[in-house]
Amino acid sequence: MIIRSSKETFKSINEILAVEPSTAMMNVAMDLLDGVNGITWRRFLNENLENKYDLVVATYVLNELTNVQERLR
């Protein structure tokens, strides 16, 4: 998985934002990553986040955006 391998490779990664629109897939990922600290889970990208993250994983999320302008934002 991207998150686990990234944390193992780059020791400076502490805070991770994981974006997964599917509740079922998020539950699977949370089970697989049980014991990995520093992950914040969200169902949608939110440009108004106050926190800063070392890594943002948003696989397949761009496909959910309806137009090019939203994807480039």
Steps between C-alpha positions, in 0.01 A plus 500: 500500500609853426465621858693220666782498245526881509530504879765227488699676226469860617541511876404871506136421413290541812164642398306337214169591343334201332202581275272216394145567377382142554411417859554129439847554353590739780402235755722243326791743488455591866509130593813443289671804652403424858792603719634763258487833683439848365231428239197727463223348289260702283242405239552818294774750424447825685694809402420666833700262717685681776750221566816451297594147397830340398320271255158511334375180336197554280501211255201501265357814660579717197274274293211604722537870414262607227716736293856599414484826696423315823780250436756777448399688815 
